[in-house]
Amino acid sequence: MDFRQLQYVVKVAQCQSITKAAKELFISQSALSHYIQNVEKEMGIQLFDRSTSPLSPTYAGNRFLAYARNMLLQNEELKKEFSDITHNVKGKIKIGIPPERAAYMLPRLIPAFSAQYPGMDLITFTGTGKELLDKLKTGIIDIVFLAAVDKEWLRDFQCQELYEEELVVCAKKDLLSAKHLLKGTVHAFNLDYLKDFSLYVESRDHVLRIFCEDFFKRLQLVPAAKIELPSNIACCRMSSTGLGLAILPYLTTRLTKCETKIELYSLGQESVMWQLSALYRKNSYLSQPEQFLLSLVSEKFNHEFLD
């Protein structure tokens, strides 16, 4: 058995279909089936239950997959470390990042990273925080850039804090008057008035929603209503209609074109921040290009705050 066979079995498990896996692997369905059957014959087990749809691993198949994923990850770790030792810097880094964050981070990162490491490719995966961490756990992704707000999610990973990011209240221009602001301030929202406004929020599997729910609970805040939308950008654009407010990362508001002008306010007297972190598997080897990428993220985005 070789690494290619291990990769093929893992890909079938990911796709839950031999047909879909064959397309992603750019081989014929019959060839992939042959590879799977050879592994099953060699190991003396059945890897997948062909009677289910989608295809599902058997108990023995799940045990095989656990070992296969571990061996593939160890092989990748070995190649990264030897690449550093020999200074043969070629390969790819698979990063996970929420879609809106990718829109403003990647244009700043990729040119500088490519100039330093022209032989390395950044392969990007997008999705919700939970989806990205699931891919990180199984080795599909090497590093996830995420605001690390849910400690339960983080227990299986190493977390390296990169920079602080400010969260702000976003409202249509002139929607909020002086009475909605803390006395003596011009851009500090009085959170007591949150009860008077509907709030546009992301679904519960997004880290911003998790952060906001915890924030509301600690301060005993209850918005007039919560209206779920699929993304930060959608929340920002809807706040510009004047029908409600949104709580968003500052950089999201800078890069979103809204229907009408918006104004930004700090969340109370003190700025409310969260940490953008890099998450990777525990005890994994961070190559020199990966370390450079993390330092680049910290350098490029650690000065973005509401004036």
N, C-alpha and C positions, 0 to 999 in steps of 0.2 A: 504494500500500500504506500502511496506517495502523497505529497501535500496537495496535489491537484485533485485526487480523489476525495480528500478531506474537504477541500473547498467546494467541490460539487455537492457533496452530501449536505453541507451547511447551507448552500444556496437553495437547494430544494426545500429545506426546512423553512428558510426565510420566505420563499415565494409560495409555499404550501401547494406547489404544483410543479410537476416535471416539465410541462409545456412552457410555463412562464419562466422557469429557471433556465431551460435550454435557450430561450430567446435572449435572456440577459447574459448568458455565457457564450453566446454566438456559436453554439454547436447544435447538431440535430437532436430531436427528441429521442430518436432511437439510440443514438450514441450515448446520451446521458443515462437513459434507462439501462443500457449495457453496463456503464460504469457503476451504477447503484447496485445492480444485480451481482456484479463481481465482488463488491465490498461485502454484500450480504452473504455470498457464498464463502468468501475468505473468513469472515467472522463467525459464520454459522448462526446468524440471527436474521430477523426481518426488521429492517430499519423503519419502514413506513407502513401504515395501514391503508392499503389501496382501496378499501371499501368505503372510506369516508371522503366527503367533499366539503371543504378543502382537505387536501392530503394532510394527515397528521402522523407524527412519530409514534411508534410503539414505545413501551416502557424501555426496552433494550435500545431503541433508537434514541430516546432522550439521554440515556447514559452515554451512548456513543457520541452524541452531539456535544455533551459537556466536555468530554475528553478532546474531541476534534477541535472545538473552539479554543480550548486552552493550548493545544499544540500549535495551532495557527498563530495565536497571539504570541506565544513564546518565540516562534520563528520570526515574526515581525520585530519583536524586541531585539533579538540577536542581530538581525540585519541592520537595524538602526544603530546599535552600539558599534558594530564593525564598520559601518559607514563613517561614524565619527572618528574611529581609530585610524582608518585609512584615508580620511579626508576625501572620500569618493562620494560627494554630496549629490546624490540623485535619488529620485523617488517621489513620493507623494505624502501629504498630510491630509487626513480626512477630518474635517472640522464640522461640528454641528452648531447651528445658530438659528434663532427665530427669524422669520422672514423680514420683519421690519428692521431688525438690527442688522441683518445682512445688507439691506439697502443702503445704510449709511456707513457701516464699518468697512465693507469690502473695498469700495473705491479708494479709501484712504490706506488700506493695508496692503493690497495686492501689489501695486507698483513698487513700494519700498521693499517688500519681501522678495519679489522677483528680482529686483536689482541686486540684492544681497545673495540670493540663492537661485540663480537662473535654472538650475537643474531640478528644482523641486516644484511640484505642482500642488496647489491647494484645491482639494476636492470638497465641495460644499454640500451639506445636507441641511435642509430646513424642516421645521415642524414645531410643535408645541414642546415645552420643556420636558414633559413626561415622555413624549415620543423620542426625543433626542437622547435622553438618558437611557432609555431601553436599548437604543442602537449602540450607545457607548458601552453598556454592560456586556453586550454580545460581541463586541469587537468590530462592528460595522464602522464606527466612528472612533477616532483617536482622542479628540479634545472637543469639549462642548463649552461654548461661551454663553453664560447664563447668569442672571441675577439669582444667587443662591439663597432662596428665601424659605424653602421647605426642608427642614433638617432630616425628615424621614427619607426624602429623596436622596440625601447626600451620604448616607451611612456606608454605601458601597464604594464611594469614590474619594479620591484626593481632591481637595479644593484649594486653589491658589487665588487669593484676592488680587485683582488687577487695578481697579480704580473705583472711586465713588461716583455715582450718577444721581443727579437731583430729580425728584418727582415734583411735578407742578400741577396746579389746577388750570384747566384750559376752558375758556368761556368766550362767547361771542363778544366782540368789542362793545362796550357800554352796557352789557347785560348786568354787570355788577356795579353797584353804586358804593358811595363811601360808607354806607351803613353796613355793607357786607365785609368791610375790611377792619382789621384790628386798628384801634385808635392810634393815631400818630404814624400810620404806615400808608404806603401807596400801592403796595403789591403783596400784602400779607392777608390771605383769605381767613376770615373768622369762621372756623370750622363749625361753630354753633349754628350757622346758617345752612349747613349742608342738608338739614332736614327740609329745607324749602325748595330743593331742586332735585330733579331726576338726574341720575348718574349713568353715563354710558360706560359699560364694563365689558371685559372679555369673558369668555367662557371659563369654567372652573379649572380646566387643565392648563391654563396659562399662569405663569409665575406672577404677573402683575395682579391678577385677580386674587391669588392667594395672599399676596402682600397686603392688598387693600382690605381684604376681609379681616386679617389679623389686626391691621391698623385701626379699623372701625371698632373692632371688639375691645381693643385696649382703651380707646378713648370714649367708648360707649356712644358712637355716632351711628345714626340711621338716616340714610338718604331718603328722600320722598319716594323714590322708586329706583330699581336697578334694571337697566335695559341692556341685554346681552347682544354684543356684536362680535364679528369674527376676528377683528384685529385692532391693534392700537391706532392704525391709520383711519379705520372706519370710525372709531370713537372720537378721534380728533376732528374729523370732517363733520361729524354729526354735532359736536359741540359748537361748531361755527354757525349752526342754524339758529341758535338761541333757545332751543327746546330742552337743553340740559347741559350739564357740565361733564368733564372727563378728567381723570387723574392719569397723567402720562409721564414717561421719561422726557426730560427737556429736549433731548436730541430728536425725538420723534416729532415734536411740534415744529422744530426748525426745518425739517425736511418734508413736511406734509403741506401740500397746496390745498387750502380750504375754500369753501364757497364764498365766505366773507371774512373780514379781518377778525382775528382772535386776539385775546389778551391773556397773559400768563401770570399766575399768582403763586406765591409760596404757600405751602400747607401749614398755615399758622405762623407764629412768631419766628420759629427756627426753621431753617431749611430741612426738609425730610430727604434723606439720602438712602440709597441701597447700594450694595457692593456688586459690581460686575466681576464674576469669577471665571477662572478656567477650571473645568472639571475633567479629570482623567482617572483611569483605573488605578487603584492602589498598587503600589510597588512597580508600576510600569516605568520603563526607561524613557526619559524625555531627551530626545536627540538635540544636538546643537541648533538645527533649524527650528525645532519646536520651541526651544527656549527663547530663541530670537523672536519668534512670532509672539510669544506671550509678552516679552518686554516691549515689543512694538505696539501692541494693543494698549498697554499701560501708558506708554509715552504719548500716543496719538489722541487719547480720549480723557485724560485726567484733568482737563481744564474747562470742561463744558458745564457752566452753571448759569442760572438765572441771575442777571445783573440786579 
